[in-house]
Amino acid sequence: MSETYDSSIESLAEDIRAMAADLKFNTALMVLYTGLMMDRYIDSKTSKYSQNRSRLDVMHTLITHGGTLKPSDLSKMTFRSKQTITKIIDSLEKDGMVKRKPMGKDRRTREVSITRKGLDSIKESLPHTLQISNTAMPTLSQEQMEELNAILRQIRRHLLSQIKNSASER
């Protein structure tokens, strides 16, 4: 059994190494790994301010969309599950950064609004956020950053259309 297992692992490892030689596959992995590293880096820096990327994403999304959204909309906009959004909102609400209130007559439907404390927290964190960005991206020229932004925007648009197509096929 051990020999069969070792053979299976080696065969699969060879397949993975062959796939990694494919430029598109390798580039997709590099983008994925870079995003994960960026997440970890941002979380390590923002933890000093009792924040993390998930909380900041929710608060930034609220601010850039008028200050109030339904949790389901936050879930879609931040690409997080409804359960994860609920946990983030619970944490933010406990800290006074957001508040929930019922929408209309249906008590089950709620909206989430950023509070003055949440706005002040984000405003206070902006210089730190800028510093984190400058530290994370120091090796790229202005032209390279513009090109990278255009490429990433193109990839996001394509992936968003793929996500929408997948959802409509269900």
N, C-alpha and C positions, 0 to 999 in steps of 0.2 A: 504494500500500500504506500509506503514512504517513497519508493522509487517512482511510482505513478504520480504521486503528489508533486514530487520534485520536478518530474518531467512536465507536468501541467503548468507549474509555475514558470519554468524556463521557457516553455512554448509561448505562454501569455506574455512574458517579459520581452521576448523577441518581437511579438506582434506590437506591443506598446512602443518599443524602440523604433520599429519600422514606421509606425504612425508619427512619431515625434520627428522623423526626418522629413515629413510632409510640411511644407512651409505654412499652409493655412492652419493645420492642426497645431503646429508649434507656436504660431503667432497667437492663436486663440488661448492656448495654455499660458503664454506669457502675459496676455492681457488679464486673464483670470488671476494668476498668481500675483501680478502687480496690484490688482484691485484688492486682493486679500491682504497683501502687505501694507497697502495704504490704509485699509481699515484698522489693522492692528496698530500702525503708527499713530493714526488720529486718536484711537481709543486710549493709547498710552499717554498722549499729550493732554487730551481733554479730561482725563480722570482727575487731574490736579484741580479741576474746577467743578468736580462732582457732576460731570456730564459724560456722555458717550455719544458715539456717532448716531445711534438709533434715536436717542432723545433729541439731539440737535436736528436730525432730519425731520422729525415730526414737528418741532417748533418752527423750523425754517419753512416747511411746507405750509403750516398754518399762516405764518406771516405773509408769505408770497401769494397766498390765495384768500386774502381778505380777513384773516384772523379766526375764521370759524369754518369747520368742515365736519361732515359725518365721519365716524370711524371707518366705515366701508370705503369712503373716498380716500382717506389717509392710507388705508391698506393698499389700494390700487396705485396711488401716487408714489408711495415709498417702496413698493414691491416687497411688502411684508405681509405675512398671514394676518387674518383678523385676530387670531389669538395673541400673536405677538404685539399687534397694535394695542389690544386691550391691556396687556401687561405694561407697555410703555406709557399709555395714558394713565393707568393706575398710579404708576411711579411719579409721573409728572404732576398729577392731581394731588397726590400726597405731599409733594414739595411746593404746592401752590403755584405751579407754572402754567397749568391749564385748569379749566373747569368744564364740567359736563352739565348740560341742561336738556330737558325734554324738548322735542320738536313737535309742534302741533298737538293733536289730541291723542296720538298713539304714544303711550308712555314708553314703549320699547324702543322707539326711534329717538336717538339722542344726537346732539351736536357737541363738538368739542371746540372751545374757544381758548385762545391764549390769553393769559392774564397780564396785568401790568407788571407783576413780578417776573413772568416769563419774558416779556418784552425787554425789561431792564437787564435780565440775565443774558439774553442774546446780544443786546447792545454792548454790554460789558465784555462779552467774549469775542467780539469782532476783531479787535487788534490781535488777540491770541490766535484766532482762526487764520488771519492774514499771515502771521508769523509762521504758523504750521505749514501753510501753503508754500511760503517762500523757502522754508527749510526742506520741504519734501521735493521741490521741483527746481533746485538750484542749477542743475547742469544743463538745462534746456534754454536755448536762446528764445527771444520773442517770436521769431519766425517758426522755430520748431514747435513752440507751444501752440501757435495758431494752427499749424498743420496738424498737430496731434488732436487738437480740439475738433477740427473739421473731420478727421478720420473717425474719431470716437462718436461724434454726432451721427455720422453716416452709419456706423455699426449699430448704434442705439435705435435709429429709425428703422433699420432693417429688422432688428430683433423684436421691436415693438410690433411691427406688422406681422411677424411670425407668431408672436404671442396672441395677437388678436385673431389670426387665422386658426390657431389651435383651439382657442376658446370657442369660436363659432362652429368648429367641427364636432364639438361635444354634444 
